[in-house]
């Protein structure tokens, strides 16, 4: 949610043609309702649970994201440490602060190796093991399909499809970065995905978290392949001419 709000505000600031006053008003109209909603839900949750909202609320995710051995995915040792610290302190803020400091220390120890760590974590966008497990385990348990090969078969179907979508989305991000007059909603989605990718580099990269981004990736992929089609149709990707023609069409 925060990434999407930041993306929308950046688009208004960078690409909107209205005056500065209107840019500020539009940005506030987007950001304030979100901030109020987050505050209200946090207040209600804290009231019901009896706990205050923890500071350093992303401490655990930072600690896991800095796990070089598992490419930012938690393991049993991390879980055991979490349970141990949680039992020692019943204060959520102290627990999260503890793991926040450990996460920072992990990145400090990595130093320049963190670049390699970030590159490996990009693989999460092509990791379909989680969805394959969820779908096929459910099928095996609750339906007549009891094949042990179902997971592998489903994975081999989903992975190429996801690869096509991801490659199309990458193409879209490239075209959007070059075209100043592209539809603003697509630019918002482009900033949204870039922000998400950056966040995944630093924090935990559980494959199931990608579920929130499939729709955005798919729409960006359609735009990317449409632009590639126009390039092929023009028998060469003349960027200036392509974008000029696109502006006339719009």
N, C-alpha and C positions, 0 to 999 in steps of 0.2 A: 504493500500500500504506500509506504513512504517513497519507494523507488518510483512508483507511478506518479505520485504527486510532484516529486522533484523533476521528473521528465516533463510533465505538463507545464510547470512553471518555467523551465529552461526554454521550452519551445516558444512560450509567450514572450519571454525576454529577448530571445535571439531572432525570432522570425516574424513576430507580429508587427504589422505596419501602423498600429495605433500609437498615440502619444504615450509618454512615460506614465502619466497619471492613470490612464486607462489600463496600462500594463500592470501597474500596482494593484488596481482594483480587481482586475481579472485574476491575478495571482492569489489575492486574498480570498476571493470567492471560491477558489478551488481548495486552498490550503486550510482555511479556518473550519469549514464543516468537517473535514477529516480530523483535524486536531481536536475539535469538540467531541466528536464521536469516540475517538480513542480515549480521551480523558474520561468520558462518561462510562464507557464499558469497563475501563480500568477501575474506576471508582466503585461501580456496582460489583465487579468481581472481587475486589478487596473487601467490600462490606460483607459479601456472602461468605467468603472463605475465612475471614478473620485475620488475614495477613495484609500488610501493606505491599504495594507494588514494588518489586525488588529493583534496586539500582543495578547497574551493570547487567541488565537482563539478558544480554547476549554473551555473557562470559563463558558459559558452557559451550555454546556454538563456536566461539573463537578458539577455545582450547581444542575442540575436536577438529576444527578446520585446519589447525596447525599440526595435526598428526601426520608426520612425513611418511611413516611406515605404512599407513593405511590410506593414503591419499585423501585425507580429510573425512574419513568415515570412522565412527566410533567402534571400539572393540570391547571385549569382555573386561580387559584390564581397566579401561577408562570407566566402564560402568561400575566396577568394584570400587574404584577410587571415589566416584560420585556418591555411591551409597555410604561409604565410610565418612566422607565430609558432611553429607547431609545428616547423618545420625549424630555427629559431633555438635553440629550447630543447627538449630531449628529456624534460624533467621535466613530466609531466602536471599536477602541482599548480601550477606556475608558469604554464602555459598557461591553465588554468582561472581562476587568480587574475587574470591579465591581462584576460581577457574579463569577469570579474566587475566589475572596476573600470570598464571601458569601459561596461558595462551600467548601472551606477549613475550614471555621468556622463551617459549618454543620458537617463535619467529626470530628472536634475537640470536638464538643458538644456530639457526639455519643460515642466517646471513644471506649471502648471495645465492645459496642453494634454494632459497625460497622461490626464485624465478623458475627453476626446474620443477619445483613443487607445484607452482601455479599451472605450468604447462600440462603436467600429468592430470591435474584436477579438471582440465577441460574435457577429459574423457567422459565425465559424468553426462554430457549431452548426448553421448552415443551408448550409454549404459541402459539397456532395457531388461536387465536381469530381474529387477524388482517387479515390474509389471508382468513379466513372464511368470514369475513365481506365484504372484497373487492370482492371476487368471487361471493358470493350469492347476494349481493346488485346489482351487474352488471347484473346478470342473471334475477333478479326480475324486474329490470327497463327496460331492453332492449330485453328480450325474452318472450316467452309465459309461462315460468315457474314462476308462481306467488305464490308459496307456502311459507307460513310464517315459516314452519318447515325446510326449505332448509338449513339455516345456521347451525342449530343443527345437521342435518344429515351429512352435509359436514364436520363439526367439528369432529363428531364421526368417520368419515372415515380417516381424515387427522391425528388426534392425535395418534392413535395406530401406523400408518405408521411412523410418525416422532419419536415416542418412540423407535421403532425398529432401526431406523437409528442412533439415539443418543446413544443407548446402544451399538451398533456395533462400533461406533466411539470411545466410552470410552474404549472398549476392545482393539481396535487398539492402542490407546495411551499407554495402559498398556504394550502390547506386544512390541511396538516400544521402550519404555523406557528400556526394558530388552534385546532387541536384538541389539547389536552393529553393526551387519552386515546387517541390514535391508536396503532395497533400499533407497538411499539418498532422492529421491523425496518425498517418504512417510514420512521421518523424517522431511523434510521441512514443509510438510503439518501438521505434528504433532505439531511442534513448532508454526506454524501459528495459529492453533486452540487454543493452550495453551495461546499464547499471546492475542488472541481475547477474550478468556474467562476472562483473567485477566483485560483486558481493560473494558469489560462489567461490571465487578464488581465495577469499580470506576466511570465510566461515565454513561451517559444516556443509558437505556436499552429498547428502543422502539422495539417492536416485528418486525417491518418492516425491521429493520437493519439486521436481520438474512438472508435476501435474498442473501446477498453476500457470504454466507458461506454454503449454501445447497449443492453445488457441492463438496466442500472439505469434508463435513460431510459424504456424500454418498460414496465417494471413500474410505474414512477411514473405513466406516462401512463394505464395501465389504472385505477389508483387515482383519478387526477384526473378521468377521464371518468365513473367510477362515482359519484363525489361530485356531479358536475354532473348526472348522471341523477337522483340523489336529490333535488337541488334542483328540477329540472323536475317530477318526480313530485309534490313537495310544493307545486307551483304558486307557487314563490317560495323564495328561499334564506334561510329562518329559521335562522341559524347555531346559536343555542343549542338549538333544538328538533332540528335535524338531528344535532348531535353527541350530544344526549341519547338519541335513537332509536338512533344508531349504537352507543352504549355498551350499550344493552339487547340489541341484536342480538348483540354480541360476548359 
